[in-house]
Amino acid sequence: MNLNRDSLQILDRVVELLEGGFETLSSSGQTSGSTSDELILNLVAEKLHNNYPYHHPMYLGQMMKPPHRLAHLAYTLAMCINPNNHALDGGRASSEMEKDAIHKIAAMVGWDNALGHLCGGGTIANLEALWVARELTGGKAIAVSSQAHYTHNRCASLLKVECLEVRADERGRMNVGHLEELLDANEIGTVVVTLGTTGLGAIDPLEEILTLQQKYGFRIHIDSAYGGYFKLARNLSEYGMRQYQLMQHADSVVIDPHKHGLQPYGCGCVLFKDPRAAKIYKHDSPYTYFTSDQLHLGEISFECSRAGAAAVALWATLQRFPLAQNGDFAQRLECSRRAAMQLYEWLKESPHYEPVVTPELDIVVWSVRAETASLVSAKAREVFEAAAARNLHFALVTLPKKLVEPAGQIMNWDNDEVTCLRACVMKPEHEDWMPRILQELENVSREILEK
């Protein structure tokens, strides 16, 4: 758990400091916690037991990384006054913190003068980026990889924009040859490039897509909600590092601080290279934007009310973990990457499994060795359930034949899709825990696959 007695003692002291800033006010009459509050919270704690242990290194399932203790404390502290980062008078201090945090994330991308803001998560962030793209391209179609997040199709539907699916290659990356065919045959205004797909962690070939942009003139939107922070890591493949080095050439970028940025949900971020994108958001609110001529964050956001506490938590975390290569934050990402590669190398040597692709970030996907696709899927589910019974938690992912077939282990494709096992090795502690994880996986494999 990322809160303990020491954390609560720190919180008790800083709440006193916070209260001191408002000491000129008379008492509001608010009462302290009661016995009934504690009884209800006891009930809440008991109900929360009905969860997977997302915070623990033995959990490698979905993309759920516990927030850092500092983010948790800063968020809780801010909630004492519950600021709203829509208008400055609703969150003066937290709005300034958000602007500073956005500037730091944009600088990591390579932009000095970007426009951006925080939002509830990657879905809203991508929706806003594609909405701006629609307005600037006259409603032309968008193109996305078949391995891109499903949110893009839904966003396109909401925006009444055609969404064209680009085939993925055998590594899960966007197939540039097929993209060019679509560009020749359609009016495409925006290409969505994913740097870190949520299924496989694949990195689309941004450098090749930038070359096509010179010929066809489309906008490039980078969905790096999951993988954006890996721009700081130095232990990716040469190919992966090269794509991240080119991020600044995109028109817009989405990164989720609540994925690898150590933040609580929900904390997404959308950035636009050209700050003139603000004109697309332009609107008026005569009872909201009256306190200052400075930019109110609600003037450049779909969402109106937003938790200022999210900005406070992110700002505080960035004081502790600056976004710099060689820094503590970057090293934590590199730990996750090394742990993922340890798992991958073990799987390559295992008689029971076959990795689907070489990991490009910290997501590892593998299939069970079996003669038929249906049996592969069934065995994967058995391993998943048996591992969970041992408190080792993975996820399952369904993949098309094209991605799994190159491994050459399935002789009878009685289904066109196959269920595989998937691990998000995204906690830095996973590096130290990997020997135990592998031993438990070996025990499960013998129990299920050797009977």
C-alpha positions in Angstrom: 0.0 0.0 0.0 1.3 3.5 -0.8 -0.2 5.1 2.4 1.0 4.1 5.8 1.1 5.6 9.3 4.1 7.8 8.4 2.1 9.1 5.4 -0.8 10.0 7.5 1.4 11.8 10.1 2.8 13.9 7.2 -0.7 14.6 6.0 -1.8 15.6 9.5 1.0 18.1 9.7 0.5 19.7 6.3 -3.2 20.0 6.8 -2.4 22.2 9.8 -0.2 24.3 7.5 -3.0 24.5 4.9 -5.5 25.6 7.5 -3.1 28.4 8.6 -3.5 30.0 5.2 -7.2 30.6 6.0 -6.9 31.5 9.7 -8.5 34.9 9.2 -11.8 33.2 8.6 -14.2 32.4 11.4 -15.0 28.8 12.1 -17.2 27.1 9.5 -18.7 24.9 12.1 -17.5 21.7 10.4 -17.2 18.8 12.8 -14.5 16.2 12.9 -15.0 12.6 12.1 -17.5 10.6 14.1 -17.8 7.0 15.2 -20.3 6.4 12.5 -17.8 7.6 9.9 -15.3 5.1 11.1 -17.9 2.3 11.0 -18.8 3.2 7.4 -15.1 3.4 6.4 -14.6 -0.1 8.0 -17.3 -1.3 5.7 -15.7 0.4 2.7 -12.4 -1.2 3.5 -14.0 -4.7 3.7 -15.8 -4.2 0.4 -12.5 -3.1 -1.3 -11.1 -6.5 -0.5 -13.1 -7.6 -3.5 -10.4 -6.4 -5.9 -7.3 -7.8 -7.5 -4.2 -6.6 -5.7 -3.5 -3.9 -8.2 -0.9 -2.3 -6.0 1.3 -5.4 -5.5 4.1 -6.6 -7.8 2.4 -10.0 -8.2 -0.3 -8.1 -10.2 0.7 -7.8 -13.8 -2.8 -7.7 -15.3 -4.3 -4.5 -16.7 -2.5 -1.2 -17.0 -2.9 -0.2 -13.4 0.1 1.3 -11.7 -0.4 2.6 -8.1 0.1 6.3 -7.7 3.2 7.4 -5.9 2.6 8.2 -2.2 3.5 11.8 -2.8 0.7 12.1 -5.5 -1.7 10.4 -3.1 -0.9 12.8 -0.3 -1.0 15.9 -2.5 -4.3 14.9 -4.0 -5.8 14.3 -0.5 -4.4 17.6 0.7 -5.9 19.5 -2.2 -9.3 17.8 -1.6 -9.5 19.6 1.7 -10.5 22.7 -0.3 -11.7 20.8 -3.5 -10.5 23.2 -6.2 -12.1 23.2 -9.7 -9.7 23.9 -12.6 -12.4 25.2 -14.9 -12.1 28.9 -14.1 -9.3 30.6 -12.2 -11.5 31.7 -9.4 -12.4 28.0 -8.8 -8.8 26.9 -8.7 -6.3 29.7 -8.7 -3.3 27.9 -7.3 -4.2 24.5 -8.8 -4.7 26.1 -12.3 -1.2 27.5 -12.1 0.1 24.1 -11.1 -1.6 22.5 -14.0 -0.1 25.0 -16.5 3.3 24.4 -15.1 2.9 20.6 -15.2 1.6 20.8 -18.8 4.7 22.9 -19.7 7.0 20.2 -18.3 5.2 17.4 -20.2 5.3 19.4 -23.4 9.0 20.1 -22.9 9.5 16.3 -22.6 7.8 15.9 -26.0 10.1 18.7 -27.4 7.7 21.7 -27.5 8.3 25.0 -25.8 5.1 26.8 -26.6 2.4 24.1 -26.8 -1.2 24.4 -25.8 -2.6 21.7 -23.5 -4.5 20.8 -20.4 -5.3 17.8 -18.2 -8.5 15.8 -18.5 -10.2 12.7 -17.2 -8.1 10.3 -19.3 -7.0 9.1 -22.7 -10.5 8.8 -24.1 -11.4 12.5 -23.6 -7.9 13.6 -24.6 -8.1 11.7 -27.9 -11.6 12.9 -28.5 -10.4 16.5 -28.1 -7.4 16.0 -30.4 -9.5 14.4 -33.1 -12.2 17.1 -32.7 -9.6 19.9 -33.3 -8.2 17.8 -36.2 -11.7 17.6 -37.7 -12.2 21.3 -37.5 -8.8 22.1 -39.0 -9.1 19.5 -41.9 -12.7 20.2 -42.9 -14.0 16.9 -41.6 -11.7 14.7 -43.5 -11.3 11.0 -42.5 -8.9 9.7 -39.9 -6.8 6.6 -40.3 -5.9 4.4 -37.4 -4.1 1.1 -37.0 -6.1 -2.1 -36.4 -4.1 -2.4 -33.2 -4.8 1.1 -32.0 -7.1 1.7 -29.0 -10.8 1.2 -29.8 -11.5 4.7 -28.5 -10.6 6.2 -31.9 -13.4 4.4 -33.7 -15.8 5.6 -31.0 -14.5 9.1 -31.1 -14.8 9.2 -34.9 -18.4 8.0 -34.6 -19.2 10.8 -32.1 -17.5 13.4 -34.4 -19.3 12.0 -37.5 -15.9 11.5 -39.2 -15.0 8.5 -41.3 -12.5 6.2 -39.6 -10.3 4.0 -41.9 -8.6 1.0 -40.4 -5.0 0.4 -41.4 -3.8 -3.2 -41.2 -1.1 -4.0 -38.7 2.0 -5.9 -39.6 3.2 -9.1 -37.8 4.8 -7.0 -35.0 1.5 -5.2 -34.3 2.7 -1.9 -35.9 0.8 0.1 -38.5 1.5 -1.2 -42.0 2.8 1.8 -43.9 2.2 0.2 -47.3 -1.5 -0.2 -46.6 -1.6 3.3 -45.1 -0.3 4.7 -48.4 -2.9 2.7 -50.4 -5.6 4.3 -48.2 -4.1 7.7 -48.7 -4.2 7.3 -52.4 -7.8 6.2 -52.4 -9.3 8.5 -49.7 -9.4 12.0 -48.4 -7.6 11.5 -45.1 -7.0 14.5 -42.9 -5.4 12.9 -39.8 -3.3 9.8 -39.2 -3.3 8.5 -35.6 0.2 7.1 -34.7 0.3 5.0 -31.6 3.5 5.0 -29.6 2.8 2.1 -27.3 -0.4 0.2 -28.2 -2.4 -1.0 -25.2 -2.6 -4.6 -26.4 1.0 -5.4 -27.4 2.9 -2.2 -26.5 3.8 -1.9 -30.2 5.4 1.3 -31.5 4.1 2.5 -34.9 6.7 3.6 -37.5 6.4 7.4 -37.0 9.5 8.1 -39.1 8.0 6.5 -42.2 4.6 8.1 -41.6 6.3 11.5 -41.4 7.8 10.8 -44.9 4.3 10.1 -46.2 3.0 13.3 -44.5 5.4 15.3 -46.8 3.6 13.8 -49.8 0.0 13.8 -48.6 -0.2 16.7 -46.1 -2.2 15.1 -43.4 -2.1 15.9 -39.7 -0.4 13.5 -37.3 -1.9 12.8 -33.9 0.2 10.6 -31.6 -1.8 8.5 -29.1 0.9 7.8 -26.5 -1.5 7.6 -23.6 0.2 4.5 -22.4 3.7 4.8 -23.7 4.5 8.5 -23.8 6.8 8.7 -20.8 9.1 6.1 -22.4 10.6 8.9 -24.4 12.8 9.3 -21.4 14.0 5.6 -21.2 17.4 4.7 -22.7 17.0 0.9 -22.9 14.4 0.7 -25.7 15.4 -0.8 -29.0 17.2 1.5 -31.4 14.0 1.5 -33.5 11.8 2.5 -30.5 14.1 5.3 -29.3 14.2 6.7 -32.9 10.4 6.9 -33.1 10.2 8.7 -29.7 12.9 11.2 -30.8 10.5 12.3 -33.6 7.5 13.0 -31.4 7.9 16.8 -31.6 7.0 16.6 -35.3 3.4 15.6 -34.6 0.6 18.1 -34.5 -1.0 16.7 -31.3 0.0 14.2 -28.6 -1.9 12.4 -25.8 -0.2 11.1 -22.7 -1.9 9.8 -19.6 -0.1 10.7 -16.3 -2.4 8.1 -14.6 -0.7 5.3 -16.6 3.1 5.6 -16.1 3.1 9.1 -14.5 2.4 7.9 -11.0 -0.9 9.7 -10.7 -4.4 8.6 -9.4 -7.2 8.2 -11.9 -8.3 10.3 -13.8 -5.4 12.3 -15.1 -5.0 12.4 -18.9 -3.3 15.1 -20.9 -3.7 16.5 -24.4 -1.2 18.7 -26.1 -1.2 20.7 -29.4 2.0 21.9 -31.0 0.4 25.0 -32.4 -1.2 27.1 -29.6 -3.6 28.6 -32.2 -5.6 25.4 -31.7 -7.2 27.4 -28.9 -9.4 29.2 -31.4 -11.3 25.9 -31.9 -12.2 25.8 -28.3 -13.2 29.5 -28.1 -16.5 30.1 -26.2 -17.8 32.5 -23.6 -19.2 32.0 -20.2 -20.4 35.4 -18.7 -20.6 34.1 -15.1 -17.4 32.1 -15.1 -14.4 33.8 -16.8 -14.7 37.2 -15.0 -11.9 37.2 -12.4 -8.9 37.5 -14.7 -7.8 38.2 -18.2 -5.4 35.3 -18.0 -6.2 32.0 -19.7 -8.9 30.0 -17.8 -8.3 26.3 -18.5 -12.0 25.8 -19.2 -11.5 28.0 -22.2 -9.4 25.3 -23.9 -11.1 22.1 -22.6 -14.2 20.0 -23.5 -14.8 19.3 -19.8 -16.0 22.0 -17.6 -15.6 21.1 -13.9 -12.4 19.2 -13.4 -10.6 18.1 -10.2 -7.9 20.6 -9.4 -6.6 18.0 -7.0 -5.4 16.0 -10.1 -3.2 19.0 -11.1 -1.9 19.4 -7.6 -0.9 15.8 -7.4 0.8 15.8 -10.7 2.7 19.1 -10.0 3.9 17.7 -6.6 5.1 14.5 -8.2 7.0 16.4 -10.9 8.9 18.3 -8.1 10.1 14.9 -6.8 10.6 13.2 -10.2 11.6 15.7 -12.9 11.0 14.5 -16.5 14.7 14.1 -17.5 16.7 11.3 -19.0 19.0 9.7 -16.3 16.7 11.0 -13.6 14.9 8.8 -11.0 11.7 8.8 -12.9 13.3 7.6 -16.1 15.2 4.9 -14.2 11.9 3.6 -12.8 10.7 3.2 -16.4 13.9 1.4 -17.3 13.4 -1.0 -14.4 10.0 -2.0 -15.8 11.5 -2.4 -19.3 14.3 -4.7 -17.9 11.8 -6.8 -16.0 9.6 -7.2 -19.1 12.6 -8.4 -21.0 13.5 -10.9 -18.3 10.0 -12.3 -18.6 10.3 -12.4 -22.4 13.6 -14.2 -22.3 12.2 -16.8 -19.9 9.2 -17.4 -22.2 11.5 -17.9 -25.2 13.2 -20.8 -23.3 10.0 -22.3 -21.9 8.7 -25.5 -23.5 5.2 -24.4 -22.7 5.0 -20.9 -24.2 5.8 -18.8 -27.3 6.1 -15.0 -27.1 3.9 -13.3 -29.7 6.2 -10.4 -30.4 9.4 -9.0 -29.0 8.3 -6.4 -26.4 8.9 -2.8 -27.4 8.0 -1.3 -24.0 7.0 -3.2 -20.9 4.0 -5.2 -22.1 4.6 -8.9 -22.8 2.2 -11.2 -24.7 2.6 -14.9 -25.1 0.6 -18.0 -26.3 0.5 -21.4 -24.9 2.0 -24.1 -27.1 -0.8 -26.4 -28.5 -1.8 -27.9 -31.8 -5.1 -26.1 -32.3 -6.1 -22.4 -31.9 -9.0 -23.4 -29.7 -6.8 -25.4 -27.4 -4.3 -22.6 -27.2 -7.1 -20.3 -26.0 -8.5 -22.8 -23.6 -5.1 -23.5 -22.0 -4.4 -19.8 -21.7 -7.5 -19.3 -19.7 -6.6 -22.3 -17.5 -3.2 -20.8 -16.8 -4.7 -17.4 -16.1 -7.1 -18.8 -13.5 -4.6 -21.1 -11.9 -2.1 -18.3 -11.6 -4.7 -16.0 -10.0 -5.4 -18.7 -7.4 -1.7 -18.4 -6.5 -2.0 -14.6 -6.3 -0.2 -14.2 -9.6 -2.3 -12.0 -11.8 -2.0 -11.7 -15.6 -4.5 -10.6 -18.2 -5.9 -12.2 -21.4 -5.9 -10.7 -24.9 -7.6 -12.0 -28.0 -5.4 -11.6 -31.1 -6.0 -12.3 -34.8 -4.3 -15.2 -36.6 -1.9 -12.9 -38.5 -0.2 -11.8 -35.3 0.2 -15.2 -33.7 0.8 -17.4 -36.8 4.4 -16.3 -37.4 5.5 -18.2 -34.3 4.6 -21.4 -36.2 3.4 -23.4 -33.2 -0.3 -23.8 -34.1 -0.8 -26.5 -36.7 -4.6 -26.4 -36.9 -6.3 -23.0 -37.1 -9.8 -24.0 -36.2 -10.4 -20.4 -35.1 -9.3 -17.1 -36.7 -8.5 -15.6 -33.3 -6.6 -16.9 -30.3 -6.6 -16.0 -26.7 -3.1 -15.2 -25.3 -1.7 -14.3 -21.9 -0.6 -10.7 -21.3 1.5 -9.0 -18.6 1.9 -5.3 -18.0 5.2 -5.2 -16.2 4.9 -1.6 -15.3 5.9 -1.4 -11.7 9.6 -0.7 -11.0 9.4 -3.3 -8.2 8.8 -6.0 -10.9 12.5 -6.2 -11.6 13.3 -7.4 -8.0 10.2 -9.6 -8.0 10.7 -11.2 -11.3 12.5 -14.3 -10.0 9.5 -15.1 -7.7 7.0 -14.3 -10.5 8.8 -16.7 -12.9 9.0 -19.4 -10.3 5.2 -19.2 -9.7 4.6 -19.2 -13.4 6.7 -22.3 -13.7 4.8 -24.0 -11.0 1.5 -23.1 -12.6 2.8 -24.2 -16.0 3.7 -27.6 -14.7 0.4 -28.0 -12.9 -1.8 -27.1 -15.9 0.3 -27.9 -19.0 2.1 -31.1 -18.0 -0.9 -33.1 -16.7 
